[in-house]
Amino acid sequence: MSESSYIPPRVWTPDKESGGRFAAINRPEAGPTNEKELPVGKHPLQLYSLATPNGVKVTVMLEELLALGHEGAEYDAWPVNILTGEQFSTGFVAVNPNSKIPAMMDYSGKEPLRVFESGAILMHLAEKFGEFLPPKPPARTETLNWLFWQMGSAPFVGGGFGHFFAYAPEPMKYPIDRFTMEVKRQLDVLDRHLAEHRYLAGEDYTIADMATWPWYGELARDRLYERAGEFLQVHAYEHVQRWAAEIAERPAVQRGRRVNRVWGDPKNQLPERHDAGDFEPSGS
C-alpha cells in the first residue's frame, strides 16, 4: 500500500505484517508475556540494559563515578535482548512496568529501590553520589533544562527518524522528510548553544552531556545509523562535532559504550559487566 492510498479505518487494529524489524515484539498492550526472574549479582546496583543510546547513558555515568573513586558505584550489568522480548518477562516488568531498557535495582538502602527511565536513573545516581549535577541554581537548573530537552527530543531521532530511515519495511518520503527536518533543527539547537559553551550546562561536564551524547554525539560521529551522517550532513555542525569528539575521548565513556554491547566489532563488546577487570582482555 502506498503512502497516498492509505485510509485510516474507523477502529484501528494492529497489522503485524507492517511492523518492520520490530514487528515480533511490538504490541498495543503492556504487561509481561513470559515468566522469568532477573539475575542478581554481587553489587548493590543491578543494571538490566542493552548498549542502545539510552542504555549507554547509564553505563557511562556508572563508569564516570567509578573513575572518581566512588566504590559504591560498582555494578553488575546484565544484557536484555529487546529483539526477543526479554523486556516483557515478569522479572523485568516488575522493575520497569513500561518494558523499556535501561532499568536498575538499587539494593544499597534499607528497602530495594527500582529506578527506570534513563533520565531518572541519571538523576538518582547523581544525587546519590553528589556528582555531575550541581546542587544549586542556576547551574542545577541549566543541567536539568538540557537533560529534559534530551528526554523530550530523542524520540524524534530514534522512533522517528531512525525508524523510518533505517528500520521501516520500505522507505517513505513523507515521514523521512518530516523527521529529518526535526533532527536537523535539533542539531542546530545544539550547535548554536555549543558555540558559546564547552558543555551543555556550561563549563562543567554533567548528566546532561551523558544523556545527550549517546544520541546526538554518536549521530554527529556517524555511528548511530548507517548512512545517516552523510544524509543529515552532520559534519556541518562544527560545534556539535567538537563536543562529540571531546566526550568520546573520555576513558569512562569508552568503557561505558562497551557494556551490554552484543553486536559489532567483538573488541568493543562486553555483554555482561561485573567488575572493572572485565574490561582488561580487550583494553578500555
N, C-alpha and C positions, 0 to 999 in steps of 0.2 A: 504493500500500500504506500503510495507516495505521500509526501507531506501535505500536498494540496487536496488530496482526496479523503482525508480522514474527517469523519463527522462524529463528534462525541455522542455516545448513546445517552439515553435519559438516566440510566443507572450504570455506573462503572463496574466492571468485573475484571479481575486480573487476566492478562494474556501471557501465559508462560512462554509462548513462542517468540515474544518480542523483548525479552529481558536482557539479551546480550550475554556478556561474560558472567554476570551475577544472577542469571535467571534462576538457578537452582537454589539459591538461598534467600532471594527477595520474596517477601510475603507481606500482606497487609495486617497481620496480627502480631502482637507481642507475646512474650512468654516462652518457656522452654519447649524444645521439641524432643529432647533426649535426656536420659538420666546419666549424669557423670559428675563426680566430685572433682574439684580442683586440687592439684598437688600443692603441698605446703613445704617449703624448705626451712632452713635453719635460722633465717634472719627475721626480725620483726616486720620488715617491709617485704611484701609479696606482690610482684607485678605480673599481671596477665595481659599480654600485649602482642604486638607484631610491629616490625620496623616500617610501618607506614609513616607519613609525616606526623600524624597525631601521636603515634607511639614513640617516635624519636624524640619528641618534646620532653617526655618524662625521663627516658634513659639518659639524655643529655643532662637534664637537671640533676639526676642522681649522681652521674659521673662528675659533674662540676662540684657538687657538695663533697664528694669523697676526695676530690683534688684539693679541697680546702682543709681537709683533715677531719671531717665530721664522720667519725666511725659509726655513729648511729644511722647513717645513710646507707650502710651496706644492705644489699637487697638480693633477693632471688627473682630472676626474670624468666617467666615461662611463656613459650610461644602459644598463641591461639590462632589456629588455622581458620580464618574467616571464610575461605572458599569452600570448606567442607562443613561449615555450620557449627564449629566448636563454640562459637559465641552464644549459641542457643541451648547449651547444656544447663542443667539445673544448677550446677555449681557456679557457672559464670553469671547466669541471670540473677542469682542471689546477691552477687557483688554489684552487678550493673543491670537493673531491670530494662535498660534501653538496648542491651545486647550489642554494645559497641566497644571496641578497644580504644584506649587502654582502660584498665580497671585495676585498682590496688586495694589490698587489705593491709592495714596498719595495726599490728599486734603489740605495739610498744606501750600502750596505756592500760588502764585497768580493764577496759572493755574493748574488744576488737572493733575497729572502725573501718567501714568501707568508704572508699573515695572513688568516684567515677566522674567522667568528663575531664579531658586533658587539662583544661584551664583550672578546674577545681583542684586537680592533683598538684599542679604547679604552685598554686596559692597555698595549699596545705603544707607542702614541703618548705616553701619559702618562709612561712610563718613558724613552722615547727623548728627550723634551724636558724632562723634570723638572717637569711642570706637572699640576695638577688631581688628583694622587694623592699624599697626604702620604707622606714617606719612612719614617716610623716609627710603630709603635703608640703610643697607641691609635687615633690619627686614621686611620692607614692601614687598620687592621683594620675600623674602623667604615665606612669608604668601601667596602671590599670586601664587607662584610656586605650593604650595600644594593645594590651592583652585582649580586651574585649573587642577591639576593632578586628583583631585577627580571628577571634572565635566567630564573629558575625560574617566576616568576609570570605574566609577559606572555603565554605561550601560552594561558592561561585567558582572557585578554582577546581575543586575536586569533583563534587557531584554535578557541577555544571559543565565547565569547560573540559575537564579531564574525562568525564564520562562520554560526552558526545564526540570529543576529538579522538579518544584512544580506545573506548570500550563499547560504544554503541554498535548494534548489529550492522548498521550501514551509515555512511556519512550523511548528515542532513544539514543543509546550508543555514536555515534559519537559527536553530539552537547554537550551532558553532559560531556563527556571526554574533549572536546575542551575547554569549558568554565570553567570547574573545574580546569584545568591546569592553565588557566589565572588568575582565582580568587586566587588560592594558590600562584601564583607568586606575585600578588599584595599584599597579606597578608605578604609575605616575604619581599617585598619592605618596607612596613610599619614597620615590626618587626625589621629589621636591622636599620632603621632610629631611631625608638623609643628606641632602646637600648642605644642611645647616647643623646637623647633629651627627656625632660619631655613632651613637646607638639610638634606638627608638626613643628611649626616655631621657636622652641627654648624653652625658659623657660616661655614664656607667652602664655596664652590661647587666641586663636584668631578665626576669622571666618573660618580659615582652619580646625580647630578642629570641629567647629559647623557643617560644611558641611560634614565632613568625618565620624564623629561618628555615625549618624543615619544609615549609610550603614555598615561600617566596624566594628564599636563598637558594634552595635546590632548583627551583624553576629558573632563576637567573643563571645558574650554572649549567642549565640544560640537562639536569639529572632527574627530573620528575616524570616527564612523559616523553617518549621517543618522538623526535622531530618537532616538539613543541617550541624549543628555543628559537629555531630559525623562523617558525611560523609566527611567533609573537615578537620577533626581533628583540630579544631580551638584552642583547649587547648594547642597545641604545640607552638603557637605564644605567648610566655610569655610576651613580651614587649607590644604587642597589648592588651593582657589581662589586664595588669597593667594600661595602658592608658584608656582603655574602662571602667574599674571599677571606676577609679578616676573621670572621667567625669560623669558617671552615678549617682554619689553621689551628684552632684550639684543640689540644690533645683530648680533652674531655668530650668534645663534640665528635671527634674522630672515633673515639671508643663508643659513644652513645649511638652513633649511626649503625654500628655493627650488631648491637644487642637485638635479639629476636629477629634477625635478618635470615631468611631461609631461601633467598634467591640471589642470582648474580654471581659475581666472582667469589669462589669459595674463601679466599683470603679475607674478604670483607664480611663474612658470615659468622655469627655467633648465636646459634639458635636458642641456647639457654645460657644464662649467666648466673653464677652462684658466688663467685668471689673474684678479686682482681686478677688472680692467677689464670683465669680462663682466657685472658687476652694474650698471654705470653706466647703460645705456639706460633701465632701469626703476627705478633707485634701489635702495637697500638696505633 
